[in-house]
Amino acid sequence: SEKNLYLSQLIILDTLDKCLAGQSKDCLRLDETMLVKQLLPEICHFIHTYREVHQHAAELRASASAVLFSLSCNNFNAVFSRISTRLQELTVCSEDNVDVHDIELMQYINVDCSKLKRLLQETVLKFRALKKPAQLAVINSLEKVFWNWVENYPDEFTKLYQSPQTDVAEAAEKLFDLVDSFAESAKRKAAVWPLQIILLILCPEITHTISKDTVEDSKANKKLFLDNLRKALAGQGGNKQLMESAAIACVKLCKASTYINWEDHSTIFLLVQSIVMDLKALLFNPSKPFWRGTGSQNADVELMVDCFVSCFRINPHNNQHFKVCLASSSPSIFHFVLVNSLHRIISNSHLDWWPKIDAVYCYSGELRFMFSDTLNRVIQGTVPHASLRMTSSLTFIGKKTTSLKFKEKATDLDTRSYKCLLLALVKLIHADPKLLLHNPVKQAPEMQSSTAELITGLVQLVPLNTQLAQEAMEALLVLHQPETIELWNPDAPIETFWDISSQVLFLICRKLITQQLFNGTEVLKWLREILICRNKFLLKNKDCATMGAGIPLCWQAQTKLEVCLYMFLWSPDTEAVLVAMSCFRHLCEEADIRSAADEVPVQTILPNYATFSELASVSTMMGTGRPTLQKRVMALLRRVEHPTPGNIEAWEDTYTKWDQTTKQILNFPKNKADDGQQEWINMTGFLCALGGVCLQQRNTPGPATYSPPMGPLSERKPSMISMGPSDISNTMASSCSLSASNETPVGRFLDRLLALLVCGHDRVGLHVRTNVKDLLGLELSPVLYPMLSNKLKNSIGKFFDTQGSVPINDTNTQFVEQTIAIMKNLLDSHTEGSSEHLGQASIETMMLNLVRYVRILGNVVHAIQIKTKLCQLVEVMMERRDDLSFCQEMKFRNKMVEYLTDWVMGTSNQAADDDIKCLTRDLDQASMEAVVSLLAGLPLQPEEGDGVELMEAKSQLFLKYFTLFMNLLNDCSEVEDEGQTVGGRKRGMSRRLASLRHCTILAMSNLLNANVDSGLMHSIGLGYHKDLQTRATFMEVLTKILQQGTEFDTLA
């Protein structure tokens, strides 16, 4: 909750800053002034309070000071008044230990020249009356005020040297004298020198006057100050503190001089030239690095960076310190300073006369070497237990390390310092990729290899869970901009692009596939940007886009990318799935560009182009929930037609992962979060949907046009599916018999799923069984229907021993029930391609075995429910009759009628319980509906007899069924009569009975229609039955037959 509070405060402060920054100056109103009075103390509280080192302190202070800066633009008087009041209070304060926080506010406010003058004049009035702590606070703060002014209003400072402002100079001179008299001891001198040099800079005329040999008395202290400064810098005084202060003051002088145009004031440049050599010798001495003690490291680096950048701006061609910082023998702090300085030169060059970064492009080779050297050290350092052979050349603080009493080992410290340097180098590449790509003299092959080393080096950083990874991704994105790609190797840009960019794709996708990335979705989004950049570059060079694209690495990268995108489709993270789907669009675009350049059909490059396009178009389904999206994805995966190295490998890798996850879920269900189980469900669906294309790979090679190499042996996993030509011919020789497919991973996968259909695990069993049943029935690729059908048939066949008796147990019953549900779903779903594949395996044996098993389950509630479901399956089977293949259809259907009619009225009359009565009526209804469909056009076939006996047997069979149906009708009538007297609760039952009665009449019609020869003589008498209801029924049956157009001519 504390963290959330800080984050909320940060959001509010940032919003305030934006609101205030957007204000125009003329919008001040009275109520606004009141609000400022309320807001100011709150903001000051943030700046003053968060000084302790906790996680968000620095961020909160930075945000609060940004708000104060924006606030002071339009409300300077309110802030100034607070500072002035505090100064006034402190002039009369007798305590030594005083609160100076409000004085320090001046560091954070927006000051232009007139505001600076007010602050200086206010300080001059009150400085002498302040206590020492308050005086030091003023000295420290005013220096920062000056830099705020120079950096925000550089033009005003430049004008100061073109037309001097006497009131500013006057206030600055007075304050110089006050501060000078304050600085009695060496310690105080060290504290005030940095401000004194700034006050002197604010007085251009005095600076010019004191450069002469003789000066008037009032200016003598300024000349003396400069002389002392030079001596201390050269180390003549022997006081370390003064020497360090002189270094700071001289760096400020150099920095300020860069904001002045050389033509406007040459004296200050002469002053700079008189100290710059000593300054560089002090700050950039490899044998004795500049160091002010523990805790000053950041300030030292900042000082050296300021010096470096200022020297570059004064004279970009004086590169002595540049070479010192580049030398591999120099301390690594020098390298760090160099890289940060270059970054500042690139990112901050808004004055016309400041030289640009291209002045140092000649050092790009050395910078590349520094990058690869630092990268190797960091990679070595982050690998656990790597042997670190650290040289003394890159110790962070040189020989001073021993006195630091670091808790960490030297190697840890080194690794940390290398990481800082590497981060700075990566930011430098991001800021200006040309700086490290520049190669003025090298031959093309060398250029290509140096660019490849740089880019693959950055790719190595992407998997690290740090800011380094983020920056590396940004840098790689900048390097992939079309205009930058051309600099990879200007002599052969397109060939180089294919070589290097394929390496990037290959390496990143391999990491994504093995799930070695903590932030996979973010990396995938970034990869999408890379793909967009690649296509922009190819479009720019569309006529020759495929030059050099034939290299094996290019195909391997495409395969890896396909694998990666396929495998993200089963991610539990919906966003990741949508991003992966949208990436397929860029794959298609690249194929379009390449096929146009080579004038070949696009399917040559991307065989599953059509499906990929559909996947991309669905990626805009942002509003859909996870289940809907997964169903859509699986439907599209079933439409993938062509086996490619990409989809084969994706299936294999997913199967391996699925296998591990299944074991984990079954062994450690408590450890698996919902996401883990969701991922398992998605993987199962993915394997079911894409399995068909992998099975095809065994029997049919892909399109003749598409044969990308599978990559070098070192990269290639021993494939579980793809077979050599000899294997294919062997499979063909066994006429693609399905038994030959049992060894395939797809076959093994289906075997595992069938075992999971009866998973008996206490905690996750039901979850696993339900999902496997649904996915097999609803998401399986139609190509796998025959294989699944055969496996189910074989499994159920094993329930019957040689004598035909059946072991009844819960597991077998569960398997039978699951099989019925799966088969019903398969037959119900009109998936694209299902008609073509349903008939490839006969289901007669399995259906008969299912009925034989279910028949002996008895009449308990569960058994009645299973029988009802089985009848519904039979009905669906007959609806799909044209798509199925039967060996002996008439015999099979006769047998089914015989079995199912046994269930009609089997238990309805004996049942005492109303609920069981309802269930048995449902079974009657389901049985009759199934029988209706079976009897349509079915000539009765008795099991035995021939000739006259056969006709007699048919006649008896007809009579048996016809009598049963008549009894059922009578039963319906009796129950209906009873129901009318009871009313209420029975209404539902009477509706069911009407439906059952309708079914029975249909069954009688179908029976008579197909067996007029043997049936008419038994049934004609019903037309003269004494019962009116019976006569009416027979007339209905006869009418139905006449409507169906039965041939009576054959009856003699």
N, C-alpha and C positions, 0 to 999 in steps of 0.2 A: 504493500500500500504506500510505503514511503517513496518507492521508485515512481509509482503512478502519480503521486503528488508532484514530484519534481518534473515529470514529463508534462503534466497539465500546466504547471507554471511556465515551462518552456514554451508551450504552444501559445499561451496567453501573451507572453512577452513578445514572441515573434510576430503575432498578429498585431499587437500594439505598435510595434516598430513599423510594420507595413502601412498601417493606417496613418501614423504620424508622418512617415516619409512621403506619403501621397498628398499631404495637405498643401494648399497654396497659401501664400503669405497673407492674402487679403481676406481670409475666412475667419479672422479672430473675432470672437464675440465675448461679451461679459461672462456668460455662463461657462465659456471655454476657459477663461482665466481661472474661474473657481475650480474647474475640473483639474487644471494643471496643478493648482495648489494642493489638491487632494492626492494627485498621482505622484508628484515629485517625492514626498517622503517615502512612499512605498518603494519606488525605484531605487532610491538611495539605500533603503534598508537591504535590498537584494545585493547591491554592490558592496556594502559594508559587511554584511553578515557572512556571506559565503567565501570566507577566506580559508577555512579549514579544508583539509584535503579529503573530500569525499567524492564519490564517483561523478556527480553531476555539477560540482561546485563551479568548475571552470566554465562549463556551458552556461550555467545560470548567470554568472557574472558577465560573460561576454554578451549574452542576450540583453541583460539589463543595461549594460553600458551602451549597446546599440540603440535601445529605446531612449536613453538620456541624450544621446547624440542627435537623434531625430527630433526629440522634444525641444532641444536647445536651438534648433534652426528657427522656429517661429516664436519660441518663448524664452529667448536668451535672458531677458531681464529677470524673470522669475528665478532661473538657475543662478545668474550672477548675484542676485540679491542674497540668495542662501549662502554663497561663498563669501560675499562681502561681510554679511552679518557675522559669520563665524570668525572671520579675520578680526573684526572689531572686538568680538567677545574675548578672543585670545590675547589681544593687546593689553587687556586689563586683568587677565587671569594670572594669579600668583602661583598656581600649582606648576610643578615641573612635569608631571605626567598628564599630558593633555590629549583630548580626542581631536585628531586632525583629519578625520574622515571627510568632513565637508570641504576642506581645502583641496583634498585629492580629487574632488569631483571635476575640477578644471581639466584633468587629463582626458575626460571623456566627452567634452562638449565640442560643438561645431564653432570654430572661430575663424572669422575673416580678419582682414587687417585692422579694421576699426575696433573690433571686439578684443583683439590681441592688445591694442593700444590701451583700452580700458583696464584690462587685467594687469598690464605692466604698471600703469599709473596707480592703480589701487594698491599694488604690492609695494611700490616705492613709498607710499604714504605710511604704510603700517609695518614694514619689514623690521625696522629697528626696535620697535616696541614688543616684538614677538619673542617668546622663549625659544631656546635652541631647537627642540623637536619640531616646533611649528615652522621655524625658519628652514630647517632641512626639508620638511614636507613641501614648502613653497618652492624651494630650489629644484627639487626632484620633479614637481608637477609642471612647473613652467617650461622645463625642457621638453616635456611631452606635448604641451600646448603648442610650442613652436612647430614641432613636426606634424601635428594635426593640421595646422594652418598651411604649411608648405605642401603637404601631400594632397590636401583638398582644394587649395587655391594656388597652384604653382605659378599661375600667371601674375598674381599679386606680388609674389616674392620676386619674380623676374623683374617686374616693373620697379620694385624698390631700388634696384640697381641701375635702372634707366633714368628715373627721376626720384631721387632720395626724398623721404618724408621726414621732415625735421622733428615733428612731435614724437614719432615712433623712436627715432634715433636718440632724442633727448631722454625719453623715459628709459630706454635701454642703457644709456650711459650712466644715468643716475643709479639705476639698479646695479650696474657693474661695480660702481664705486662702493655701494652699500655692501655688496657681497664680498668685495675685495677686502674691506675692513673687517668683515666677519671671519675671513679665512686667515686666522693668526697661526694656527698650527699646521703641520704637514697633513694631519688627518683631515682637518677642515678644508685645506686647499684641494686635497684629493676629491672631496665631496662637491666642491663648487666649480672646479675647472670645466666640466662639460657644459654647465650653464653659461659660464663666462665667455666661452668661445662663441656660443650662440648669440649672446648679447653684443658681442663685438661684430659678429656678422650682420646684425641689425643696424650697424652704424657704418655704412660704406665709406663715408668721408673720413672717419677716424681711422679705419683700416688703411686707407690710402695715405693719410698723414703719417702714421707711425711707421710706415715702411721706409721713411727717410731717416738719415743718420741722426739728425737732431730734432727733438720734439719739445713742445711747451710742457710746463710742469703738470698741467691738469691731465695731460695725456701720457705722462711718463709711466704711470702704473700699468697702462695697457701694453706699452712696449716691453716693460719688465715682465709682464705676464707671458707674453709671447716668447721672450728669451728663456724664461724658466721652463716653459712648455717644451721648447726644443731640447733643452739640456736634459730634462727628465726623460724625454723620449729616447734620447741617445744613451741613457743610462748613466749620465755623469753624476747625478746627485746621489746615487747609491740607494735611494729609497724606493723599494718595490711598489709600495702603494701609489706613490706619485707617478712612477713610470706607467703603471696600469691606467691611472686616471688620464695621463697625457695621451696614452694610446686611444682612449675613448674619445677625448676631446678632438684629437686630430682626425679620427674617422668621421666625427660629426662635421668637421670643417670640410673634409673631402666630399662628403655626401651633399652638404649644402651647396658646395661650389658647382655640383653638376646641374643644379637648377638655375644657374646663372649663365647667360650667354657669354662666351669668351670675349666677344667684341665689346660688351657693355662695361666690363671691369676687369682689366688684366691684373690689377694688384693682387686680388685674392688668389689668382692662379699662381702667381709668383710665390705667395705664401704657402700654397699647397705644395708646389714643387720643392720648396725648401725643407719640407718635413716628410714627403712621401717615401723617400728611399729608406729613411730610418724606420718609418712606420711599417713598411713591408718586411724589413729585416727583422723587426720585433714579432710581428704576427705570423709570418710565414717562414719560420726557421725550423726545418725538419729535425735538426739535431736537438732543438730545445723548443718544443711546441709551447705556444702561449697558453697559460693556464692560471686562473685566479683562485683556485682552491675548490674544495668539495662544494657541490651545489651550484657552481657557476657555469657548468658546462653549456647549458642552453644559451646563456647570455654571451659566452665566449664565441660560440658558433655564430650567433646573430651578429656580433661585432665583426668577425672575420668576413661574413657574407657581405655586410655593408661596405667593408673596406674593398673587397674583391670587386663588387658591382660598381662602386664609385671609381676605382682605378680603371676599370674597363671603359666607363663612360668618359673619363677624362682622356684616356689614350688607349684605344682598343688594340693597338699594335705593340704596346710595351707588354710583352707576355712572359716576363721572367717568373712572376708568381704563378702564372698559369702552368708553366712547365713543372714548377715545384709541386703544385697540387696534383698534377697528373702522374707524377713519378710513382711507380709501383712501390718504391722503397719508402715513400713518405707515410706518415701515420694516417690511419683511415679517417681521422677527423678532417684532414686536408681534403680527402676525396669527397667527403660529405659536404664540406663548405663549397667546393668547386661545383658539385652537381646542383646544390640549392641556389648558388649564385646564378648559374646558367638558367635555371628555371625562372628566377626573378627577372633576368634580362629579357627572357621570352615573354613573360606574362605582364611585365610592367615597363612599357617603353613608349609612354605617351608624349614625351617632349621631342620636338622635331630634330634637335641636334644630338639626341642620344643614338649611339651606333646600334645597329640591329645585330641579331644573333648570327647572321650569315658570316660575320667577320671571324667566327671561330669554327666554321664548318670543316676547316682543314684538320681539326683534331678528332674527327668522327671515328677514325680507326682506333685511336687510344681509348676513346669513350666506350666503343664496342668491346674492346678487350677488358676494360674495367667491369662492364656489365657481365660478361660471361664468367670472369674470374669471381666476382661477388656472388653471382648466381650459384656457381659450383659450390662455393663455401657454405651458402645458406642451405642448399639442398642436402649437402653432407651433414650440416648441423641439425637439420630437422628430421633426418632419418635416425631412428633410435639406435643407439650403440654403434653409430658409424665411427670409424677411426678418424679423428680430426687431427690432421697434421697442420697445425696453425703456424704460420711463419711470423716472425716478429715484425714483418713489414707492415702489418695492418692492425697494430694494437690501437685501441680506440684513443687512449690518452698517452700513448708512448710510455716513457719510463716512470711516469708518476703513479702508475697503477698500484705499485707496492704500498704507497702511503695512503691509499684510499680505503683499505680494510674492507673490500667488497665481500659480501657474504657468498656471492656466487663464485663458482670456479672461473678461471680466466677464459676457458673455452665457452662457457655460457655467455659471459660478457661479450666475447668476440662475436659469437653467433648473433647476439642481440644487436650489436653495432653493425654487423653486416646486413641484418634485416632492415635496419634504418636506412643504410646506404642504398640497398637494393630498392626499397620503396621510393626513395628519392630519384633513383635512376629510371624507374618505371614511370613515375610522374613526368620526368623529363621527356621520355619518348612520347607520352601522351600529349605533352605541350607542343612539341615540334618533332614529328617523326623524321623530318629531313636531316636533323642534326646527327642522328645515328645511322641514317641510310646513305649519307653522302660518301661517294667513292670516286674521287677525281681521277685516279691514275690506274685503278685495277682493271684487269681483263674481265670479260663477261662471266666466265665460269667462277672466278674468285668472287665477283660481286654477288652472284647468285648464292654461293655457299655462305658468304658472310651475312646476307639478308636472311637466309634460311636459319642460320644459327641464332640470329637475334629473335626471329619470330617463334621458332620452336622453344627457345629459352623462355619466352613469355608464356607459352602454352603450358610449360611445366608448373607455372605458378597458379594456374586456374584452380587446381584441386585444393589448394591450401585454404583453410578456413580463417582468412585474415583480410585485413584491408589490402594486403598485397594482391590477393586474388582479384578483388574488385578493380583495383587500378590496372592490373595486367589485362583484364577484359576490356577496360576502356581504351588502353593503349592498342590492343589488337584491333579494336573496332576502327580506331583512327588510321591504323596501318592498312586496313582493308577498304578505305575510301578510294574510289576509282582513280583519282588523280595521284594518290600516294602509291597505289599498286604499280603504276607506271614507273615509279622510282626504284622498285625492287631490283630491277636490272634493265635499265633503259635500252640496252642492246637487243634484248629478246623478252619484251614484257609479257607476252601471252604465254610462251612456253614456261617462263619462270612462275607466272601466276598458277598454272596448272600444277606445277611441281610443289610449290610451297603451300599454296592454299589447300591442296589435297592432304598434305601432311597435317595441317592444322585440323581439318575436318576429321581425319582418321584418328588422331590422338585424342581429341576432345570426345568424339563419339565413343571411343573405346572406354574412356573414363565413365561416361554417362551410362554405358551398357552395364558395366560392372558395379554400378551404383556406388562408386567411390567418392561421390560428391555430396557434401552435406546440403548444398543448395541447388539441387538438380534442376528445379523449375526455373530458377533465375538464370542458370547457365544455358538452359534450353531457349529461353527468351533471347538471351544474348546471341546464341547460335543462329536464331532466326534473323537477327540483324546482320550477322556475317553473311548469311545466304543472300539477303537482299543486296548487300554491297557487291557480292560476287556477280550477281545477275546484272547489276548496273554496269559493272566493268565490262562484262561480256556483251551487253547491248551496245556499249560504246564502240566495241570492236567486233560487231556482229558478223562482218564479212569473213574475218579470219579467226572467229572465236574458238575453233577447234584445233588450232595449231598447237601440237604438243599434248593434246588431250588423250592420245592413245596409250599413254604410259600405264603400266599395271597399277601404279599407286593411285591413279585417278579412279579406276574401277573399284579398287579396294576401298577408297574413301566413300564412293557412292554406296557400295554395299554396306559399309559400317553405318553410314547415315541412315540408310533404309532400316537396318536392324534397330538402331537407336530409336527412330520414330515409331516403328512398330511396337517396341517394348514399352514406350511411354503410354501407349493406348490402354494398357491395363493398370495404369497408376491409380491409386485411390484418390489422388489430388485432381479434382475436376479441372482446375486451371491448367495443370500440366498436360492433361489429355487434349484440351482445346488448343494449347500452344503447339503440341506435336502435330495435330491435325492441320493447323494453319501452315506448318512448315512444309507439308506435302505440296502446297501451292507453289512454293519457290523451287521445289524439285521439278515440278512440271514446267515451270517457266524456263529453267535451265535446259531441260530437254527440248523445249520449243526452239530456243536459240540455237542449240547445237544441231538439231535436225535440219533447221533452215540453212545453216552454214554448210552442212555436208550433203544437203538435198536428199535426205533419207526419211522414211516414215518415222514419226516420233516414237512409235512402239519399239523401234530398233534400239533406242537408247533407254526407254522406260517402258518395259512390256505391260506393266499394270497402270499405265497413264490414266485410263478412264476412271478406275477406282480411286486413284490418288486425287484426281480432280474432285470427285464426289466427297471424299474425306475433307478436302480443303473447304468445300462449299458448306459443309455441315459445321465447320469450326466456328461459325458465327452464332451457333445456338447457345448464346450466353445464358439465356433465361431458363434453360432446361435443368432438371434435377439430375443427380448422379445416375439413378437407375435408367432413366429415359436415354441419357447420353450413351451409357454402356450398351443398351439394346441397339441403338442406332449404329454404334461402332461395330458391333458384332455382325449386324446385318450387312454392313459394307465389307467386312473381312470375308464373309462367305462369298462375296462376289469377286474376290481376287482370283484371277484365272490362271495366271502363269507362274510356275515355280521359278524363283530366282535365288541366287546365293543369299540375297538379303532376307527374303521371307523364310527360307529354310533355316538359316542361322538364327533368326529371331525366334522361330518356333522351338528350335533345339535349346537355345539359351533359356527361354521361358520355361520349357519343360524341366530343365535341371533345377531352376529356381523354385518351380512349383513343387517338385519332388521334396526339396529341402523344407519348404514352408509347410507342406502337408504333414511331414514328420514332426515339425515343431508344434503345429496346432494340436496334433494328437498326443504328443508327449508332454507339452508344457502349455496347456490351454490357458492357464491363469496368466502367463506372461504375455500372451498375445493381446494387443489392444484391438478395438473394433476395426481400426484402420488395417491392421495385419490381416484380419479375417476378410475384410472387404477386398483387399488386394488379392487374397487367395481366390475369392469368388471371381474377380475380374480376370485373373490368370486362367482359371478353369474355363471360363467362357471364351477367352481368346484362343486357347488351345483347341477347343471344340470347333470354333468358327474357322480357324485358319488351317486346321488339320487336313482338310480336303486337298488343299493345294500341295501339301507336303507328301500326301499319299500318291498324288499324280506323278510326283517327281520320280517315284520308283518305276512307274510303268511307261511314262512318256517323257522323252527329253523335251526341254522347253522349245520355244520357237527357234527355227534354224538360224534366224538372224541374230539371236541374242546369245552370245556365249562369252560373257566376261570371265577373265581368269579369276580363280579363287584366291589369288594372292600367293606370296612365297610360302614355302612349307613352314618356316618358322612362325608365321602369323596364323597359319590355318590350324584350326582344331581338327582332330580326326572326326570327320563328319559322321553323324549317326544315321543319316538318311541317304544322302546322295551316294549313288553306286556307280561303279565303272561300267563301261559298255558290256563287258562280259556278264556282269550281274543282270543287266537289263535283258540280255538275250536269254539268260537262264530263266528269268521270270516269265518272259514271253513263252519260252518253251513249255513251261508248266501252265500255259494258256491263262496267265494272270490269275490262276486259281486263288481264291481268297485265303486258302490255308497257307499259301506262301507269304501272305502279308503279315502273318502272326508275329514275325520277328521284328517288324518295324517298330520304331518308337511310338508311332501313332497307335499301333495295336497294343503295345504295352501300356500306353496311357489309358486306352479304353478299358483294358483289363483292370487297371488300378481304380478307375471310376466305378466299374461294376462291383468291385470289392467294397468301395465306399458307400454303395447304395444300401448296404446293410451294416454300416458302421455302428457298433454298439457302445461307443464311448459315452461315459456318464454325462459329461458336461457339454460336449460339442456334437455328440452323435446326431441328434435331431437336426441341428443346423447344417451339418455336413450332408446328411441324407437328403434333406429337402432341396438344398442347392444343387447337388449333383443330379437329382431326378429332373429338376426344372431345366437345368442347362443342357442336359442330354436330349431332353424332349423338345426344347424350344430353340436352342442356339447351335445345334450340331450342323456342320456342313453336310449338305445332301450327299456329297461324294462318299461320306462315311456311313450312310444308312445301311448299305449291304453288309459292311463289316460289323456294325453294331448288331444288326438283326441276327447275323450268324452267331455272334458271341452270346447273345441272349438265348438263342435256340439251344446252343451247346450247354450253356449253364443250366437251363431248365431241364434239358434232356438227362443231365446227371442226377436229377432227383429220382429218376425211375431206375430201379435195378433190372437185372435180366428177366426176372419174373414179372416185372411190371408193377410191383408194389411200391408204395411211395412213403418215404420217411417224412412224416408231418412234424415240423418243428417251427418255432417262431421265426428263425432266420430265413428258412425257405419260404414261409408264408409272406414275410416282409419283402423278400426278393420278387416273389410273384406279383405282389401288389404294386411294387415300384415299376416292374416291367410293364404291367397293364397301363399305368399312368404314362410311362415314356412312349409306348407304342401309340397310345391314343393321341398324345401331343404331336408325335411325328406325322400321323395320318391326318390329323386335324389341320396342321399348319401347311399352308400352300406356299411354302418357301420357294423362291425362284430355283428351278432345277430339281425340285423334289420329285416331280412326275417321272423324270428321266431315270432317277436312281432307285425309286421305291421298288420297281419290278425286278431289280437285279438279284434279289434273293427271295426265295419262296418262304412265306410265313405260315404255311399250312401246319407243318409239324409243331411249331411253337404254339400256335393257337390251340391245336387239339390238346397238347400237353398242359397248357394253362387251364383249359376246361377240366381235364382229367384231375388235375391237382385240386382245383377249387371245388369240384363236385364232392370231394370227400372231407370237406372242412366242416360239414354239419350245418346246423341252423342257428348257431350263436349269432349275436348281433353283428360282430365283425365279419363273419363269414357271409352273411346276407349282403353287407355293404360291398364286399369284394366281388361277389357274384353280380351285383347290380352294375359295378364299374366294368366288369368283363363283358356284360351284355352290351353296354354302351360302346365298348371297343369294337365288338363284332359289327354293330350297326355302322360305325365310321368306316370299318374295313370294307363293307359292302358299298358304301358311298364312293370309295376310292378304287372300286373293283377294276376299272379300266386301266389304272396305273400299276396294278399288282400282277404278279405272275403266279399261276397255280399249276401244280403238276396234274392233279386229278380233281378238277374244281367241283364237278357234280357229286362225286363221292364224298369229298370234304364237306360240302354244304349240307348234304343229307345227314352226315354224322353230327354236324353242329346242331341241326334242327332236332335231331334225336336227343342230344344232351340238354339243349336249352329248354325244350318242352317239358323235360322232367322237373324243371324248377317252377313251372307255372302251377299255381294253386298247391304247390308242394307243402306249404306250412300255413297258408293264410287262415285256414279254418281252425287249426288247433291252437293258434296263438291266443293267450289270454290277455297279455298286456297290450294296451292301445298303441303304445309307441312301436312295439314289434309288429303289430298289425299294419301300421303305416309303412314300416320298412318293407314288409312282405308284399304289400300292394305296390310299392315302388319297384320291387324285384319283378312282380308280375308284369308291370308296365314295360320295364326295360327288356325283359325276356321277350315279350310279345313284339316290341318294336324291332328287336334283333331278328326274331323269327319272320316278321313281315319282310324284312330286307332279304333274308336268306331264301324265302319261298318264291320271291319274284322270279318267274320263268324257270322254276326248278322241277324237272320231272322226278318223281319219287323213285328211289333205287333201293329195293330191299337188299339186305346183305347176301342172301342166298336164293337159290332157285333159278329155273330157266323155263322157257316155254310157257305152258299152261300154269305151272306152279308159280312162275314169276308174276303173271298177271294176277293170280290169286293173292300172292304176297303183297303186291302193290295195292291191291284193293283193300286188304286188311290194314295196311299201313295208313292208307287214306282215311279209313274208318276210325282208326285210333286217334289221328290228329283232329279229324272233324268233330268227333265226339268230345274230345278235350275242349275244343274251342266252344262247342255248344254249352258244355258244362260251365265254362267260364262266363259265358253270356248270361246263363241262368243265375249264376252266382252274383253277377253284377246286379241283375234285376232284383234279387232277394234283398241284397244289402241296401239297394236304393230305397226299397219299400220300408225297410227298418229305419233308414236314415230320416225319412220324412217325418216319422213320429218323434224322433229325438230332437231334430233341428240343431240350431246353434253350432256347436263344436263340429258337427258332421258336414258342414257346408264344403269344407276343403276336400273331404273324402268324396263327396258326390261329384265334384269337378273331376277328381282323379278317375272315378269310375266311368264317367262319360268318355274320357280320353281312352281308357282301357277298352271300353266297349267298341269305340271307333277302330282301335288297333286290331281287335279280334276279328271284326268284320273284314278289314283289309287282309288279314292273314287268311281267312277262309276264302276270300275272292282269289288271292294269289295261288292258294293251294288248288282250288278248283280249276282256275284258269290254265294252270300248267299241267293238270292231270284230269282233263275232261273225260278221257276214255275210261279211266278206272274209278272216277269219283262221282260222275253224274248220277249213276244208278243208286248210290248211297244217299245222295243228297236231295234227289228230286222229290222224294216223299215228304220232305220238310215243307214243301209248298202246300201240303194238305194237312199239316199238323193241327191238332185241335186247339193248341195254344196260339192266341193271336200274335203275341210278341215273337214267337218262333217263326210263324209264317212271314211276318213283316221282315224279320232278319234275313230269311232266305231270299225274299224278293230284293232286298238291298244287295245281297251278294250277287244275285243273278244280274241285277242292273249294272253293277260294277263290271262284271265280266263282259256284258254286252258293250259297255262303253269302251272297254279295253280292246274289243274286236277279236274275240277268240274264234278260231275256226271250228265250227260244229260239223262241217262237211265230212270230216274223217270218221264221224261216229256212224256206225252201221246199225 
